[in-house]
Every structure is written in structure tokens, then in C-alpha cells.
């Protein structure tokens, strides 16, 4: 058995033991989904930070920067850091004060139960597909580190994730986020300064980077308006879609106060952009330090192998695997909460806390099995996840902003907006192959909302009874 595999197994065993210990403190639906709303600054900050910052943020970002420069890295670290900052500045306190359990609760309170159910139905598949992608990635890591076949590795990965998530809930996830987050940060900082030492300092490293790779829009696009639209499309998908993500919002709702939720989100955004710049830097500089890699995503692991002692590298690699587990945990908890709290519990409103907790854990089991099946049989699932993040999120984003900051909440308008937003993106992306499908779907969603609201008001005004004059008097 390789040392690398031993390190991975050590992290897995640690997280399973933690899940068992934490499970003793979970007695209700609220404990499982939101850790009893008791998390302080440290747990919330690291948990919000680690929701998206994991193996893919490190390996994916460095690989994309190595291959394409800044063109391939709009989401990580810039897009998600902006999302966390905006959530902290404008939404975290408001959402926490509403005493929500899921983001779909907001739509029930602002509109009605129909809108609540529709948003839950739209958001659940995104979390499921994301979990499937991470389970498959974990299986590939296990397979590459051992003699196990990919199918067996994915099966083991799914079992570990389902058991760990079903036992510990959000609290176990938040605690492990501190451990793996700290190790990832320390490892990345060490690699960063090691590279600076190799190339002769920061100024020399910056001079090595080709300035033609420091643009967010491909140079092949010359038309100014087309460049603006291309950049807007690439930034709108991660920002607009992630502002309504249950995975990260649940962390803010789990804070012990609105102030903790707000400040922790702002701190997490600062951490995200600061630490996220390191994989980006490694990719840009690594293009010149280690040119000609067949697989661009190998640049960070190769840099780590080069600068770390074997055992330090095992610890760092184990933290990356732990980050994958944390991401899967977040996705399964989010989808289970939306399924049970916003769909199933509406039909059974008098369930006891024990019954709800059993339903939550059963939801994790069933949704975990679904993600496992997707991970086992789906091809190109990472691209599918990207499309799932955009599909439907335009309408959800529009009614979210309107409902939060406007007094013009209209149920018919919200329902039509959700449908037209998803339909427009689907047709534009997969049938017309329109390059700016997401921007178009947001525009159509906004127009749909205010058009339906205007028509509804006109009809309501026309149906008002007309006063009859008393001619006898």
C-alpha cells in the first residue's frame, strides 16, 4: 500500500470518527441541517470559505491558468470571492434575521408555497450533479493511488461520503473544514514562497508571466461589444447562480447571530481571494517553470511534490481529498434539506423532531445513492455540472433580488419568471446555441416578471366593481 493511499485513508477514518462523535449531539432537524444555529466566527468563516474552496479550486484553477491564462479562471477565485462579499454585505444579516432553514423558505415567506416548491425543484438537481462530480473525482483519486478499479473506488467513495454526512450533518462538516482548510492554506503558502525563492523573487516571477495571458477575454474576439458580452456572460453564471446556493447560505444561517453571519462571510471572501490567488499564480508562473505538461491540472501536484518532503506531500494531498469530501457533504446536505424541508414536510406538517431527523438522514442516503449512480455512469459530468449551475438559476436569481429589495412581490409573476428563465436558457444553449444564453435568460426573466405583474394589475383594476349613482336622490 502506497504512502499516498495511507494518507488518504487516514483522513477518511478521521472524518468517519468525527461523524460518529458529532452524531451524539444531533437531536433535531435544526441540529442536522444548521448545527443548531450555534456556530461562531471561526467555524462559520472556515465553513463558508471551504464550501467552494477545495480540490477543484486548487487543482482546477491552477490547471486552467496554466492552459489558458486568466480566460479560464473567472469563477475561481474571482467570481466566488465576489459572491461571498456580496452575500456578506447585502444578504447574510437579512437572511439570518428571517430565521430560515433553507433558501427556499425565503421564497415561501416572500411569495407562496408554490414558488417555494418550484425553486427547491430547480435547485436540487444542481446540488446532486455537483455531488456526483465530486464522488467521481474522489473515486479517481483512490483509483490512481491504489490498484483498485475505478468502479470499486467510486463505490467506496460514495459509501464513505453517505455514512459521514448522514451521521454528522453540518456540524461535523464545519469542524473538518477548519482542519482541511488550515492544511490547504499552509501548504499553498509554502509552495508560493518556495516558487518565489526558485525564480528569484516576486518581481522576477511577475516578469516571467506573458502579458497576453492576463486577459479575461480571448484575443480572438476583436469586436468591443462582443468582448463585453463575452466577459459578462462568463462572470454572470457563477455570480448570479451562486448567490442563491443553499450550500453556502446554510453556513450563514447556522451562525449564532446575524453579526457573525455577516462578518464571517466578509472574512471568508477576503480569505477566498487572498488564498485563491496562489493556485492562479502557480498556474501562470508554472507555465514557464514546468512547460509542456500533458495534463495542465498536474501543475499544482507536481509543484507540491517538488517542494515538499514525501510525508508533507501526503498530508497536503490528504487535505485535498478531505476538501472533496467536504464539498460532497455540503451538496448532499443542501439537496436533502431542500427535498425534505421544502417538499416532503409540507405534506406532513406534524412530524416530530425525531421523525424529521430520520427523514433528513434518509434523504442523504437516497440522494447519495442517486449521486453515486450518476457518478458511476455519467460521462463528462463536470461539464454537466456547469450547465446545471446555469440552468434555472436566472429566474431564481431575479425573483430573489426583487423579493429581497422590492415591495412588488407577485406570485404569478414569480412563477412565470422561473419557467421562462429556465426555458430561455435551455433553448438558447442547447437548440439555438446562442453564445450569451445566460444573459438572455436573465433579461427575459426580468421582462417576464414585470410584464406579468403589470398585466395582473390591469386585470385586477378592470374587475373592481363600479360605483352606481343614486339617481332618485
C-alpha positions as CSV (number, residue, x, y, z in Angstrom):
1,X,0.0,0.0,0.0
2,X,1.5,3.4,-1.0
3,X,2.1,6.2,1.4
4,X,-0.2,8.4,-0.5
5,X,-3.1,5.9,-0.1
6,X,-2.3,5.6,3.6
7,X,-2.6,9.4,4.0
8,X,-6.0,9.4,2.2
9,X,-7.3,6.5,4.3
10,X,-6.2,8.4,7.5
11,X,-8.2,11.4,6.5
12,X,-11.2,9.2,5.7
13,X,-11.0,7.4,9.1
14,X,-10.7,10.7,10.9
15,X,-13.8,12.1,9.3
16,X,-15.8,9.0,9.9
17,X,-14.8,9.0,13.6
18,X,-15.7,12.7,13.8
19,X,-19.1,12.0,12.3
20,X,-19.8,9.3,14.9
21,X,-18.8,11.7,17.8
22,X,-20.8,14.6,16.5
23,X,-23.9,12.5,15.8
24,X,-24.4,12.2,19.5
25,X,-25.1,15.9,19.7
26,X,-27.7,15.9,16.9
27,X,-31.3,15.5,18.2
28,X,-33.4,17.5,15.7
29,X,-33.8,18.6,12.1
30,X,-32.3,22.0,13.0
31,X,-29.3,20.4,14.6
32,X,-28.6,18.3,11.5
33,X,-29.1,21.0,8.8
34,X,-27.9,24.1,10.6
35,X,-25.8,22.8,13.6
36,X,-28.4,24.2,16.0
37,X,-27.6,27.7,14.8
38,X,-24.7,27.9,17.3
39,X,-21.6,28.4,15.1
40,X,-19.2,31.1,16.0
41,X,-16.8,33.2,13.9
42,X,-14.1,30.5,13.4
43,X,-16.4,27.7,12.3
44,X,-18.6,29.9,10.1
45,X,-15.7,31.7,8.4
46,X,-13.8,28.5,7.6
47,X,-17.0,26.7,6.6
48,X,-18.1,29.4,4.2
49,X,-14.6,29.6,2.8
50,X,-14.3,25.8,2.3
51,X,-17.8,25.4,0.7
52,X,-16.2,26.1,-2.7
53,X,-12.5,26.3,-1.9
54,X,-11.3,22.7,-2.2
55,X,-9.5,20.3,-4.6
56,X,-11.2,21.8,-7.6
57,X,-10.4,25.4,-6.7
58,X,-6.7,24.5,-6.2
59,X,-6.1,21.9,-9.0
60,X,-8.7,23.2,-11.4
61,X,-7.7,26.9,-11.1
62,X,-4.0,26.3,-11.4
63,X,-4.6,24.0,-14.4
64,X,-6.9,26.4,-16.2
65,X,-4.4,29.3,-15.6
66,X,-1.6,27.1,-16.9
67,X,-3.5,26.2,-20.0
68,X,-5.5,29.4,-20.9
69,X,-4.3,32.2,-18.6
70,X,-7.0,34.4,-17.0
71,X,-9.5,33.4,-19.6
72,X,-10.2,30.2,-17.8
73,X,-10.5,31.4,-14.2
74,X,-13.4,33.8,-13.9
75,X,-15.3,31.6,-11.4
76,X,-12.3,30.8,-9.2
77,X,-11.1,32.7,-7.4
78,X,-12.7,36.0,-8.5
79,X,-16.4,35.0,-9.1
80,X,-16.9,33.1,-5.8
81,X,-15.0,35.7,-3.8
82,X,-17.4,38.4,-5.1
83,X,-20.4,36.2,-4.3
84,X,-19.2,35.8,-0.6
85,X,-18.6,39.5,-0.4
86,X,-22.0,40.4,-1.8
87,X,-23.7,37.9,0.4
88,X,-22.0,39.2,3.5
89,X,-22.6,42.9,2.6
90,X,-26.2,42.8,1.5
91,X,-27.9,39.4,2.3
92,X,-26.4,37.5,5.3
93,X,-27.9,39.6,8.1
94,X,-31.3,39.8,6.3
95,X,-31.5,36.1,5.7
96,X,-30.4,35.2,9.2
97,X,-33.0,37.5,10.8
98,X,-35.7,35.8,8.8
99,X,-34.9,32.5,10.8
100,X,-34.9,30.5,7.6
101,X,-33.8,26.9,7.3
102,X,-33.3,26.8,3.6
103,X,-33.1,29.5,0.8
104,X,-36.5,28.2,-0.5
105,X,-38.1,29.3,2.8
106,X,-37.4,32.8,1.7
107,X,-39.5,32.3,-1.4
108,X,-42.3,30.8,0.6
109,X,-42.3,33.8,3.0
110,X,-42.0,36.4,0.2
111,X,-44.3,34.8,-2.4
112,X,-46.1,31.5,-1.5
113,X,-45.6,27.7,-1.2
114,X,-45.9,27.1,-4.9
115,X,-42.8,29.4,-5.6
116,X,-41.1,27.7,-2.7
117,X,-41.6,24.2,-4.2
118,X,-40.6,25.4,-7.7
119,X,-37.3,26.9,-6.5
120,X,-36.5,23.7,-4.5
121,X,-37.1,21.6,-7.6
122,X,-34.8,23.8,-9.6
123,X,-32.0,23.9,-7.0
124,X,-31.9,20.2,-6.0
125,X,-30.5,18.8,-9.3
126,X,-27.6,21.3,-9.2
127,X,-26.5,20.0,-5.8
128,X,-27.0,16.4,-6.9
129,X,-24.9,16.7,-10.0
130,X,-22.2,18.6,-8.1
131,X,-22.1,15.8,-5.5
132,X,-21.9,13.2,-8.3
133,X,-18.9,15.0,-9.9
134,X,-17.0,15.1,-6.6
135,X,-17.8,11.5,-5.8
136,X,-16.4,10.6,-9.2
137,X,-13.3,12.8,-8.6
138,X,-12.7,11.1,-5.2
139,X,-13.0,7.7,-6.9
140,X,-10.5,8.7,-9.5
141,X,-8.0,9.8,-6.7
142,X,-8.5,6.4,-4.9
143,X,-8.1,4.5,-8.2
144,X,-4.9,6.4,-9.1
145,X,-3.4,5.9,-5.6
146,X,-4.1,2.1,-5.5
147,X,-4.7,-0.9,-7.6
148,X,-8.5,-0.6,-7.2
149,X,-10.7,-0.3,-10.3
150,X,-12.5,2.9,-10.9
151,X,-15.9,1.4,-10.3
152,X,-14.9,-0.1,-6.9
153,X,-13.2,3.2,-5.9
154,X,-16.3,5.2,-6.7
155,X,-18.4,2.8,-4.7
156,X,-16.1,3.1,-1.7
157,X,-16.1,6.9,-2.0
158,X,-19.9,7.0,-2.1
159,X,-20.3,4.8,1.0
160,X,-17.8,6.9,3.0
161,X,-19.5,10.2,2.0
162,X,-23.0,9.0,2.7
163,X,-22.2,7.5,6.1
164,X,-20.1,10.5,7.1
165,X,-22.8,13.0,6.0
166,X,-25.7,11.1,7.4
167,X,-24.0,10.8,10.8
168,X,-22.6,14.3,11.5
169,X,-24.6,16.7,9.5
170,X,-23.4,20.3,9.1
171,X,-21.5,20.5,12.5
172,X,-19.2,17.6,11.5
173,X,-18.6,19.3,8.1
174,X,-17.8,22.6,9.7
175,X,-15.3,21.1,12.1
176,X,-13.4,19.3,9.4
177,X,-13.5,22.4,7.3
178,X,-11.1,24.0,9.8
179,X,-8.7,21.1,9.7
180,X,-8.5,20.7,5.9
181,X,-8.8,24.5,5.3
182,X,-5.8,25.2,7.5
183,X,-3.6,22.5,6.0
184,X,-4.5,23.6,2.4
185,X,-3.7,27.3,3.3
186,X,-0.4,26.4,4.9
187,X,0.6,24.1,2.0
188,X,-0.3,26.7,-0.6
189,X,1.6,29.4,1.2
190,X,4.7,27.2,1.5
191,X,4.6,26.4,-2.2
192,X,4.1,30.1,-3.1
193,X,7.2,31.2,-1.2
194,X,9.2,28.2,-2.5
195,X,8.4,29.2,-6.1
196,X,9.4,32.8,-5.4
197,X,12.7,31.5,-4.0
198,X,13.3,29.4,-7.1
199,X,12.7,32.2,-9.6
200,X,14.5,35.0,-7.6
201,X,11.6,36.9,-6.0
202,X,8.1,38.3,-6.7
203,X,9.2,40.9,-9.3
204,X,11.1,38.2,-11.4
205,X,8.1,35.9,-11.2
206,X,5.7,38.7,-12.4
207,X,8.1,39.4,-15.3
208,X,8.0,35.8,-16.4
209,X,4.3,35.9,-17.0
210,X,3.3,36.6,-20.6
211,X,1.0,39.7,-20.6
212,X,-1.1,38.3,-23.4
213,X,-2.3,35.7,-20.9
214,X,-3.5,38.3,-18.5
215,X,-6.9,39.0,-20.1
216,X,-10.3,37.6,-19.2
217,X,-11.5,37.6,-22.9
218,X,-9.8,35.6,-25.7
219,X,-7.7,37.7,-28.1
220,X,-9.6,36.1,-31.0
221,X,-12.6,38.2,-30.1
222,X,-12.0,41.7,-31.5
223,X,-15.4,43.4,-31.6
224,X,-15.6,45.6,-28.4
225,X,-19.3,44.8,-27.7
226,X,-18.7,41.1,-28.2
227,X,-15.8,41.3,-25.8
228,X,-18.0,43.0,-23.2
229,X,-20.8,40.5,-23.6
230,X,-18.4,37.5,-23.5
231,X,-16.9,38.7,-20.3
232,X,-20.3,39.5,-18.8
233,X,-21.6,36.0,-19.7
234,X,-18.6,34.3,-18.1
235,X,-18.9,36.2,-14.9
236,X,-22.7,36.2,-14.6
237,X,-23.1,32.4,-14.5
238,X,-21.0,31.8,-11.3
239,X,-22.1,35.0,-9.6
240,X,-25.8,35.1,-10.2
241,X,-26.2,31.3,-9.8
242,X,-24.2,31.1,-6.6
243,X,-26.0,34.0,-4.8
244,X,-28.9,31.5,-4.3
245,X,-26.8,28.4,-3.5
246,X,-28.2,26.5,-0.5
247,X,-24.7,25.1,0.2
248,X,-23.2,28.4,1.2
249,X,-26.3,30.1,2.6
250,X,-26.9,27.3,5.1
251,X,-23.5,28.1,6.6
252,X,-24.6,31.7,7.2
253,X,-27.9,30.6,8.6
254,X,-26.1,28.3,11.1
255,X,-24.3,31.3,12.7
256,X,-25.2,32.1,16.3
257,X,-26.1,35.7,15.3
258,X,-26.7,37.9,12.3
259,X,-23.5,39.8,13.0
260,X,-21.5,36.6,13.0
261,X,-23.1,35.6,9.7
262,X,-22.3,38.9,8.1
263,X,-18.8,39.3,9.3
264,X,-17.8,35.7,8.7
265,X,-19.0,35.9,5.1
266,X,-16.9,39.1,4.6
267,X,-13.9,37.4,6.2
268,X,-14.4,34.3,4.1
269,X,-14.5,36.4,0.9
270,X,-11.2,38.0,1.9
271,X,-9.7,34.6,2.6
272,X,-11.0,33.3,-0.7
273,X,-9.5,35.9,-2.9
274,X,-6.2,36.0,-1.0
275,X,-5.6,32.3,-0.9
276,X,-7.3,31.7,-4.3
277,X,-4.7,33.9,-6.0
278,X,-2.0,31.3,-5.1
279,X,-3.2,28.5,-7.4
280,X,-3.7,31.1,-10.0
281,X,-0.2,32.4,-9.6
282,X,1.2,28.8,-9.6
283,X,-0.6,28.2,-12.9
284,X,0.6,31.4,-14.6
285,X,4.2,31.0,-13.4
286,X,4.3,27.2,-13.7
287,X,3.6,27.6,-17.5
288,X,7.2,28.9,-17.7
289,X,8.8,26.9,-14.8
290,X,7.4,23.5,-16.0
291,X,6.4,23.9,-19.6
292,X,4.9,21.2,-21.8
293,X,2.8,19.3,-19.3
294,X,0.3,16.9,-21.0
295,X,-2.2,17.4,-18.2
296,X,-2.3,21.1,-17.1
297,X,-4.1,20.1,-13.9
298,X,-0.9,18.3,-12.8
299,X,0.9,21.6,-12.3
300,X,-0.1,22.0,-8.6
301,X,0.6,18.4,-7.6
302,X,3.9,18.4,-9.4
303,X,4.9,21.7,-7.7
304,X,3.9,20.2,-4.3
305,X,5.9,17.0,-5.0
306,X,8.9,19.0,-6.0
307,X,8.9,21.3,-2.9
308,X,7.6,19.0,-0.2
309,X,9.1,16.1,1.6
310,X,7.3,12.9,0.9
311,X,5.4,12.9,4.2
312,X,4.5,16.5,3.9
313,X,3.1,15.9,0.4
314,X,1.0,13.1,1.7
315,X,-0.5,15.4,4.3
316,X,-1.2,18.1,1.7
317,X,-2.7,15.6,-0.7
318,X,-4.9,14.2,2.0
319,X,-6.2,17.7,2.7
320,X,-7.2,18.0,-0.9
321,X,-9.1,14.7,-0.6
322,X,-10.7,15.9,2.6
323,X,-11.8,19.0,0.7
324,X,-13.5,16.8,-1.9
325,X,-15.4,15.1,1.0
326,X,-16.4,18.5,2.4
327,X,-17.8,19.6,-0.9
328,X,-19.8,16.4,-1.4
329,X,-21.1,16.7,2.2
330,X,-22.3,20.3,1.5
331,X,-24.0,19.3,-1.7
332,X,-25.8,16.3,-0.1
333,X,-26.9,18.3,3.0
334,X,-28.2,21.1,0.7
335,X,-30.2,18.8,-1.5
336,X,-31.6,16.8,1.4
337,X,-32.7,19.9,3.2
338,X,-34.5,21.3,0.1
339,X,-36.1,17.9,-0.6
340,X,-37.4,17.3,3.0
341,X,-37.9,20.8,4.4
342,X,-39.5,22.4,1.3
343,X,-41.2,19.5,-0.4
344,X,-41.9,16.4,1.8
345,X,-42.5,18.2,5.2
346,X,-45.2,20.4,3.6
347,X,-47.3,17.3,3.2
348,X,-46.6,16.1,6.7
349,X,-46.5,19.2,8.9
350,X,-47.0,17.5,12.2
351,X,-43.9,15.3,12.2
352,X,-41.8,15.1,15.4
353,X,-38.2,16.2,15.6
354,X,-37.1,12.6,15.7
355,X,-39.1,11.8,12.5
356,X,-37.7,14.8,10.7
357,X,-34.2,13.8,11.7
358,X,-34.8,10.3,10.3
359,X,-36.2,11.8,7.1
360,X,-33.1,14.1,6.8
361,X,-30.7,11.1,7.1
362,X,-32.8,9.0,4.8
363,X,-32.7,11.9,2.3
364,X,-28.9,11.9,2.4
365,X,-28.9,8.2,1.8
366,X,-31.3,8.2,-1.1
367,X,-29.7,11.3,-2.7
368,X,-26.3,9.9,-2.1
369,X,-27.2,6.8,-4.0
370,X,-28.6,8.9,-6.8
371,X,-25.4,10.8,-7.0
372,X,-23.4,7.6,-6.9
373,X,-25.4,6.2,-9.9
374,X,-24.7,9.5,-11.8
375,X,-21.0,9.3,-10.9
376,X,-20.8,5.7,-12.0
377,X,-22.4,6.0,-15.4
378,X,-22.2,9.7,-16.4
379,X,-19.6,10.9,-18.8
380,X,-18.3,14.5,-18.9
381,X,-20.1,15.2,-15.6
382,X,-18.0,18.3,-14.9
383,X,-19.4,20.0,-17.9
384,X,-22.9,18.8,-16.9
385,X,-22.4,20.4,-13.5
386,X,-21.5,23.7,-15.1
387,X,-24.7,23.6,-17.2
388,X,-26.8,22.6,-14.2
389,X,-25.5,25.7,-12.3
390,X,-26.7,28.0,-15.1
391,X,-30.0,26.1,-15.9
392,X,-32.9,27.6,-14.0
393,X,-30.8,30.0,-11.8
394,X,-31.6,33.1,-13.9
395,X,-35.3,33.0,-12.8
396,X,-34.4,32.2,-9.2
397,X,-31.9,35.0,-9.1
398,X,-34.3,37.6,-10.5
399,X,-37.2,36.8,-8.1
400,X,-34.6,36.6,-5.2
401,X,-33.4,40.1,-5.8
402,X,-36.9,41.5,-6.4
403,X,-38.3,39.8,-3.3
404,X,-35.4,41.0,-1.1
405,X,-35.3,44.6,-2.1
406,X,-38.7,45.4,-3.6
407,X,-42.2,45.6,-2.2
408,X,-43.6,44.4,-5.6
409,X,-43.8,40.7,-4.9
410,X,-46.2,39.0,-7.3
411,X,-46.8,35.2,-7.1
412,X,-48.0,34.8,-10.7
413,X,-45.0,36.9,-11.9
414,X,-42.6,34.8,-9.9
415,X,-43.9,31.5,-11.3
416,X,-43.8,32.7,-14.9
417,X,-40.3,34.1,-14.3
418,X,-39.0,30.8,-13.0
419,X,-40.4,29.0,-16.0
420,X,-39.3,31.5,-18.7
421,X,-35.8,31.9,-17.2
422,X,-35.2,28.1,-17.3
423,X,-36.8,27.6,-20.7
424,X,-34.9,30.5,-22.3
425,X,-31.6,29.2,-21.2
426,X,-32.4,25.7,-22.2
427,X,-33.5,26.6,-25.7
428,X,-30.7,29.2,-26.2
429,X,-27.9,26.9,-25.0
430,X,-28.9,23.6,-26.5
431,X,-31.0,24.3,-29.6
432,X,-30.1,27.8,-30.9
433,X,-26.5,27.5,-29.4
434,X,-26.6,31.2,-28.5
435,X,-23.3,32.4,-27.1
436,X,-24.9,34.6,-24.4
437,X,-27.7,32.3,-23.3
438,X,-27.5,33.1,-19.6
439,X,-27.5,36.9,-20.1
440,X,-30.5,36.4,-22.4
441,X,-32.3,34.2,-19.8
442,X,-31.8,36.9,-17.1
443,X,-33.1,39.6,-19.4
444,X,-36.2,37.5,-20.3
445,X,-36.7,36.7,-16.7
446,X,-36.8,40.4,-15.7
447,X,-39.1,41.3,-18.6
448,X,-41.4,38.4,-17.7
449,X,-41.7,39.4,-14.1
450,X,-42.7,43.0,-14.7
451,X,-44.9,42.2,-17.7
452,X,-46.9,39.6,-15.8
453,X,-47.1,41.9,-12.8
454,X,-48.4,44.8,-15.0
455,X,-50.9,42.6,-16.7
456,X,-52.1,41.2,-13.4
457,X,-52.7,44.7,-12.0
458,X,-54.5,45.8,-15.1
459,X,-56.9,42.8,-14.9
460,X,-57.4,43.4,-11.2
461,X,-58.3,47.1,-11.8
462,X,-60.7,46.1,-14.6
463,X,-62.5,43.7,-12.3
464,X,-63.1,46.3,-9.5
465,X,-66.9,47.0,-9.0
466,X,-68.1,50.3,-10.4
467,X,-69.9,52.6,-8.1
468,X,-73.7,53.1,-9.0
469,X,-75.1,56.6,-8.8
470,X,-78.3,57.1,-6.8
471,X,-80.4,58.9,-9.4
472,X,-83.5,59.1,-7.2
473,X,-81.8,61.4,-4.8
